[in-house]
Amino acid sequence: MTSSTPTDFADVLEANAGYQQRFALGHMDDVAGIAARGLAVVTCMDSRIEPLAMMGLKHGDAKILRNAGAHVTESVLRDLTLASHLLEVDRVMIIAHTKCRMASATPEEVVDEIARTADIDVRSLEFGLIDDQEAALRADVQKVRSWPFIRRGVTVGGFRYDVTTGALEQLC
């Protein structure tokens, strides 16, 4: 693992200085972090996905949880439990997407590519690759629906986002 130097993040810190000058969300510090639209979104970390923009939402409307492949993991279930009880979430959208690397690569391909680019052995890691994206989405929706710690009455749906067209389709 390499250590960072002060210049490794200079571009981001410089951009943040400009952001601070035009920052207009300070008024939100009095809303206790609730989801104003009662929505939590579980989606992939793919940078082609803009969760707020693609659904016409603004800052403060939803809780956004992201990971590789939009998986409902133990961590996601914990976060949704907190969101449903403490942050006024009453709807959960699980959003997979087209052209997802987690739904198109084999474990061997991922391991080989990492080994080739970083010269490390990651065979002991579970990357959560998906053979059948729609079946995995349906299973994740059911996992959230049946999780006993999420507040009763929370609605859960499974969706697919098309990274080419911007279309969002409900699958379950």
N, C-alpha and C positions, 0 to 999 in steps of 0.2 A: 504494500500500500504506500502511495506517495503522499508526502505532506504538502500542504498548500503554502504558497507564498502570498504576500499581500497583493501582488499584481494578478494572481489567478482569477480573481473576481472583480477586477477593476472596472470592467465594462458594465457589469451588473450594478455595482455600487454607484457608478456614474449615472446610469439610467435611473436608479432609485432617487438620486438627488433631484433630477428633473420631475420625477413622479411626485415627490414630496411637495414641490412648488405648486402643482396643479391638483393635489389630493383633495377630493371632495366627499370622502366617505366618513369623515370624523364624526358626523352627526349620528352614525350608526352605533356608536359606543354605548348608547343607552337602551339597546334592544336585546341585550343579554344573549346574543348569538342565536336567536331563534330563526327558524326557516319561515319567512314571512308568507310563503305560498304553501307551507306544509309539505314540502317536497324534499326527498333525498334521492340523489342520483348516484348509482354505482356504474361506473364506466371504465373504459380502458385508459391507460396513460398515454396512448397514441396522441401525438401533438397535432394531428389533423382534426381532432375532436374539440370543439368549443362548446362545452355543455350549456352555458348560459345563453350564448348567442343563438344556438340552434333551436332553442325552445322559447325564445322571446322573453327570457328572464333577465333580471338585473341583480346586482350584488345584494345579498341578504335574502333573496327569494328561496334559495335551496342549499342544502348541504351536499357537497360534491365529494364522493369517495372514488379514488382512482387507483388501479393497479394493472399489471400486465394481463390482458385478456378479460377484464371486467368480471373477475371471479368473485363469488361470494365465499370469502374465507372466514375463519374464526374471528379475525380482526374486524372484518366488515360486519359480521353479526353483532359483535360487541358494540361497534360504533352505531349501528342501526338501533340497538337497544337503547343506548344513551339518547340518540336523536328522537326516538319515539316517545320517550318518557320525559326528557328535559328540554327538548328544543322544538316542540310542537310539530314534529313530522307525523303526518298521517297518510302519506303516499310515498311509495318507493318505486322508482324506475330502475330496472337493470338494463343497461344499454350495451349490447355487443355492437360490432361494426364490421362492415365489409373490408376485405383485404387486410385482415388482422394476422399478424405474424404468428400469434399464439394459436391460430386456427388453421395455419397452412404449413407450418414447419414440423418436422419430426424431431423427437428428442435427440437423435443422432446428429441431425443437421445443426441444431443449436449448440450442442456440445462441441462438435467439430469446428464450427465457426468461432466460438469463443476461444477454443484451444489454438486455432490458427492465428487469431488476432492478438490474443493476450498471453499465449503460451502457458495456460493454466488448465488444470483438470477439474471440471465442474460436474463430473458424472454423479456425484453424491447429492446434487441439488435437484429438487423437484420444481420444474418450471410451470407446471399446470397447463401443458399444451392440450389443445382440444381437437379431438377427431371429428366430432359432429357438433358444430357450433349451436345449432338450434336445439338439439337435445340437451346440451350443457346449459343453455339458457333456461330451458324449461325446468331442469333439475335445480338450478340456482333459485329460480322463482319459487319453486316448491319448498326449498330449504328455508327461505325467508318466511314464507307463509306459515310454515310449521314450527318455526323457532319459538319456543314457549316464553321467551323473555321480552319479545317485542310487544308493545301495547296492543291490546285487542282492538280490532276495527281498522288497523292499518291496511290500506289497499296496496297490492304489489302487482306490477306488470313487467313483462319482458319485451324488449324492443330491439330492433336492429337499425343502426344508422348507416347510411350509404355515404362513404367518404368521397365518392365521385359526384353525386348529385345533391347531397345535403338532406335527402329525404329520411324521415324517421317513420318506421313502420312498427306497429304493435303486433307481436307474434303470439303472445300469451298473456 
